[in-house]
Amino acid sequence: MPAKVEASTCTGCESCVDSCPSEAIEMKNGKAFVDAEKCVDCGVCVDECPVEAINME
């Protein structure tokens, strides 16, 4: 399952954007957004998020 960002928790630090090997995460309105079609379910972004705003659905 693709990663999901909890927008209310996301601080917009872009750690997940920089760490995503499939370039599936982009910033929209200052928050991370995961493109489910590009996400390869690796979980790297979950580990990189300093505020635990990302989880695997």
N, CA, C and O of each residue as an XYZ file, in Angstrom:
228
protein
N       0.831     -1.180      0.000
C       0.000      0.000      0.000
C       0.877      1.246      0.000
O       1.948      1.254      0.607
N       0.434      2.278     -0.667
C       1.252      3.497     -0.742
C       1.297      4.252      0.584
O       0.441      4.083      1.453
N       2.315      5.080      0.707
C       2.455      5.917      1.894
C       1.364      6.976      1.902
O       0.881      7.404      0.854
N       0.987      7.390      3.110
C      -0.022      8.434      3.259
C       0.502      9.473      4.239
O       1.055      9.131      5.284
N       0.325     10.737      3.894
C       0.780     11.835      4.740
C      -0.401     12.403      5.518
O      -1.454     12.694      4.950
N      -0.210     12.556      6.814
C      -1.201     13.226      7.657
C      -0.881     14.721      7.581
O       0.024     15.207      8.260
N      -1.631     15.435      6.753
C      -1.340     16.841      6.468
C      -1.317     17.716      7.715
O      -0.529     18.659      7.790
N      -2.156     17.424      8.679
C      -2.201     18.248      9.890
C      -0.940     18.104     10.739
O      -0.642     18.968     11.564
N      -0.205     17.019     10.538
C       1.029     16.776     11.288
C       2.266     17.210     10.506
O       3.275     17.591     11.099
N       2.191     17.154      9.190
C       3.327     17.486      8.319
C       3.777     18.928      8.544
O       2.960     19.848      8.560
N       5.096     19.112      8.719
C       5.653     20.451      8.931
C       6.242     21.041      7.656
O       6.687     22.188      7.654
N       6.250     20.270      6.573
C       6.777     20.766      5.306
C       8.289     20.801      5.232
O       8.847     21.600      4.480
N       8.963     19.962      5.987
C      10.432     19.988      6.036
C      11.098     19.423      4.780
O      12.273     19.690      4.528
N      10.358     18.649      3.999
C      10.816     18.048      2.745
C      11.809     16.898      2.907
O      12.419     16.485      1.921
N      11.989     16.374      4.111
C      12.875     15.220      4.304
C      12.406     14.033      3.478
O      13.221     13.304      2.913
N      11.109     13.841      3.409
C      10.555     12.720      2.649
C      10.770     12.901      1.150
O      11.056     11.940      0.436
N      10.632     14.139      0.678
C      10.838     14.425     -0.745
C      12.265     14.061     -1.137
O      12.495     13.411     -2.158
N      13.216     14.486     -0.317
C      14.629     14.228     -0.595
C      14.988     12.751     -0.501
O      15.901     12.295     -1.189
N      14.288     12.000      0.336
C      14.652     10.599      0.567
C      13.942      9.601     -0.340
O      14.376      8.453     -0.440
N      12.878     10.002     -0.995
C      12.069      9.064     -1.782
C      12.808      8.589     -3.031
O      13.119      9.395     -3.908
N      13.094      7.281     -3.121
C      13.841      6.763     -4.275
C      13.038      6.747     -5.578
O      13.618      6.680     -6.662
N      11.722      6.807     -5.479
C      10.902      6.770     -6.696
C      10.329      8.140     -7.062
O       9.497      8.256     -7.961
N      10.787      9.178     -6.351
C      10.340     10.552     -6.604
C       8.813     10.654     -6.606
O       8.224     11.342     -7.439
N       8.188      9.956     -5.658
C       6.729      9.909     -5.578
C       6.141     10.990     -4.677
O       4.920     11.113     -4.576
N       6.997     11.773     -4.024
C       6.497     12.773     -3.083
C       6.834     14.170     -3.579
O       7.964     14.450     -3.980
N       5.835     15.035     -3.544
C       6.035     16.430     -3.911
C       5.355     17.302     -2.864
O       4.543     16.822     -2.073
N       5.690     18.560     -2.867
C       5.087     19.493     -1.929
C       3.910     20.196     -2.591
O       4.010     20.670     -3.723
N       2.796     20.258     -1.872
C       1.606     20.979     -2.327
C       1.109     21.824     -1.163
O       0.780     21.301     -0.098
N       1.059     23.118     -1.374
C       0.618     24.045     -0.320
C       1.412     23.864      0.972
O       0.859     23.956      2.067
N       2.712     23.606      0.833
C       3.580     23.490      1.992
C       3.527     22.171      2.726
O       4.115     22.033      3.799
N       2.826     21.192      2.161
C       2.706     19.873      2.783
C       3.130     18.801      1.785
O       3.012     18.987      0.573
N       3.622     17.681      2.301
C       4.030     16.574      1.437
C       2.801     15.873      0.872
O       1.790     15.713      1.555
N       2.909     15.463     -0.378
C       1.833     14.731     -1.043
C       2.444     13.545     -1.770
O       3.410     13.709     -2.515
N       1.892     12.345     -1.566
C       2.408     11.124     -2.184
C       1.575     10.773     -3.413
O       0.351     10.667     -3.341
N       2.260     10.594     -4.540
C       1.611     10.116     -5.762
C       1.557      8.594     -5.657
O       2.575      7.922     -5.821
N       0.382      8.055     -5.386
C       0.219      6.616     -5.152
C       0.667      5.768     -6.336
O       1.097      4.629     -6.148
N       0.575      6.300     -7.543
C       0.985      5.535     -8.723
C       2.498      5.393     -8.823
O       2.992      4.424     -9.400
N       3.239      6.350     -8.266
C       4.702      6.295     -8.297
C       5.290      5.599     -7.068
O       6.406      5.084     -7.119
N       4.541      5.586     -5.973
C       5.021      5.022     -4.710
C       5.272      3.518     -4.864
O       4.425      2.783     -5.371
N       6.456      3.076     -4.415
C       6.822      1.658     -4.508
C       6.733      0.956     -3.146
O       7.242     -0.153     -2.980
N       6.095      1.598     -2.191
C       5.842      1.012     -0.867
C       7.106      0.606     -0.115
O       7.103     -0.393      0.606
N       8.173      1.361     -0.273
C       9.436      0.989      0.373
C       9.512      1.414      1.839
O      10.237      0.800      2.621
N       8.768      2.460      2.219
C       8.756      2.910      3.600
C       9.889      3.828      4.006
O       9.988      4.193      5.178
N      10.744      4.212      3.080
C      11.860      5.099      3.411
C      11.345      6.421      3.979
O      11.899      6.941      4.948
N      10.304      6.954      3.387
C       9.754      8.233      3.851
C       9.232      8.144      5.283
O       9.348      9.099      6.051
N       8.663      7.008      5.637
C       8.146      6.808      6.995
C       9.293      6.941      7.994
O       9.154      7.596      9.027
N      10.422      6.317      7.679
C      11.585      6.365      8.561
C      12.214      7.753      8.613
O      12.755      8.146      9.646
N      12.150      8.496      7.517
C      12.795      9.805      7.437
C      11.990     10.938      8.062
O      12.565     11.958      8.445
N      10.692     10.785      8.172
C       9.850     11.874      8.676
C      10.118     12.129     10.163
O       9.889     11.249     10.994
N      10.601     13.328     10.499
C      10.940     13.611     11.899
C       9.728     13.793     12.816
O       9.867     13.741     14.038
N       8.544     14.005     12.238
C       7.348     14.209     13.062
C       6.336     13.071     12.922
O       5.200     13.180     13.383
N       6.757     11.990     12.286
C       5.926     10.790     12.110
C       4.573     11.102     11.455
O       3.530     10.604     11.878
N       4.622     11.945     10.409
C       3.404     12.333      9.700
C       3.072     11.385      8.552
O       2.037     11.540      7.905
N       3.938     10.406      8.292
C       3.723      9.496      7.164
C       3.586      8.068      7.669
O       4.337      7.621      8.535
N       2.616      7.366      7.113
C       2.466      5.949      7.435
C       2.072      5.199      6.176
O       1.674      5.796      5.176
N       2.189      3.896      6.243
C       1.790      3.062      5.118
C       0.338      2.663      5.350
O      -0.006      2.138      6.409
N      -0.506      2.914      4.365
C      -1.942      2.619      4.505
C      -2.186      1.143      4.688
O      -3.334      0.719      4.822
